[in-house]
Amino acid sequence: KKTDYVTTTPPGFSTTTPIEKGVVLSQSYTKDYKTGKQSSVVIPSKKTVLENAAIYEKFLNGDGWKIIKILKNEDKTTISAEKSGDLFDVIIIKNKATSTQAITKSYILLNTFKN
């Protein structure tokens, strides 16, 4: 079952997760599975892929998550982390739109999965 929360973070989504001030979420939802619950948000960002990668890597390390995989370049970065059996994935993708839309430099997809 999928539940949409449109522009607010889903209930139970970490309040310490860095979300750029002043942005409106592109997507926000939870999805129930037999094995747990996924919470996801999509955030447009004025920062580059690598700037956001540094922010989320620092956040995960400082919040007790164990980073298990990082794939990083200036077009796309993926960070996967684990804590107490829960998973946190960060996917940051460069906005390849024309310069008229260059205010948004990247999009961040945050997924948490709680068992």
N, C-alpha and C positions, 0 to 999 in steps of 0.2 A: 504494500500500500504506500503510495506517494502522497505527501502533504506539502502543498506550496505555501511559503510564507512571504513571497514576493520580494519586498525590499527591507525586511527585518530579519535578523539572524534567527534561526530556529531555536525553540526552547531547548535548554541544555547545552547549546553551543558555547564553547569556552569564551568567557567575557574578557580573558586576558589576550586572546588572539589579536594580533595587530591588524586593524582595518583602517585604511587611510581616512583621515578626517574629511568630511564634506562630500564623500562619494555616495552614490546611490547604488545599492547592490543590483546587479543585472539579474541574478537568480538567487533563490534561497529555498531550500526544501529538505525534507527528511524522507527516508524510504525505509520501510520495515522489511526485514528478511527473517527467515527462520533462525538464522544464526546471530542476529544482532540488528543494530540500527545505524544507518548511514545518515549523516547530516552534511549538507553541502551548501556552499555559497560561491557565487561568482562576483568578483570585484573588478571594476574598471580602475586603472591606476594611472596617475600622472608620472610615475616612476618607471625606469627601464626594467627589463627582465633581471639584469644583474644586480641593480639596486634592491629590488624586491627579494631576490634570492638571499642577499646578505641579511636583510631584515628577518626573514622567516627562518633562516639557519640559526641566527642568534636567538630568536624567540624559542625555537624548539630545544636548543641546547640549554637555555636558561630555565625552561619550564619542566625539565626532567624527562624529556623525550630522548630516546636513543635513536639517532639517525642511522638508518640501515642502508640507505642508498641515496646518492646524489648524482644526477646527470645535469651538467651545467654548461650552457653557452649563451650567447647574447640573443638568440632567437627563441629558445625554449629551455626552461629549467624544471626538473622534477626532483622533489625531495620527499623521501618516504621515511617515516619514523614510527616507533613503537613505544608504548608505555603501559605496563600492567595488562598486556594482552589487547589493548586498544591500538588502533592504527590511525595515523594522521598523514595524509598525502597533500602536498602542495605542488600544483602545476602552474607555471607562469609562462604565458605565451606572448610574444611580441605582437602588437597591433600592426598589421601590414596595410592598414587603410591609407588613403591619400593624405597629403599634408593638411588638408582642410579639417581632418579629424584627428590630427596629431596631438591634441590635448590628452587623449588617452594613449599612453605609450605601450601599455601592456594590460593583459587580463590575468587575474589570479583565480584559480579554482582551488578551493580548500575543501577537502573531504575528511571527515572523521568517521570511524567505524568502531562502535562500542559493542562488545560481546555481551 
